[in-house]
């Protein structure tokens, strides 16, 4: 799978992963939930394999980017009707 496919797969997984992590770890801190979501997405798209196959050449920057995607998803969800369900 090429880099663009990996990136798009990570982006497409983020909303459902964030929603699931919120359900599982609702009482945990935001950073704990973000870390869990990031670990799940990275595992799901096989970041380790992509790094070893040289599809991702800077794992740290890729992880940082995925973290920003997750932050964006959380911001969008918190600004939507989804956030009202929790109240």
Steps between C-alpha positions, in 0.01 A plus 500: 500500500651834403540801727190686380287192564642473854430867566143485367433181692617667823283805437194290421538293817538797735132590563388147587810437710455826693134416561587148619782617724270762655254226582766276651713758679250782562625566854869511401691816411496641149867414453438138603214474251705664224788260564266200487341625177839568343631155596190335359513686168874435464447130563203482266692651209818306579727800548783274615485304173486823299810630680694178442397502131611865473150621407519724807848644543437711813280312745505784751367756253240253371381433857491873571285550191261223603479660844394827336235315299367347823500844666303636205247218517452562873453873438239430232316246713504731804345776287221275375183337620716200596630695801146576615428126546749483787325775698 
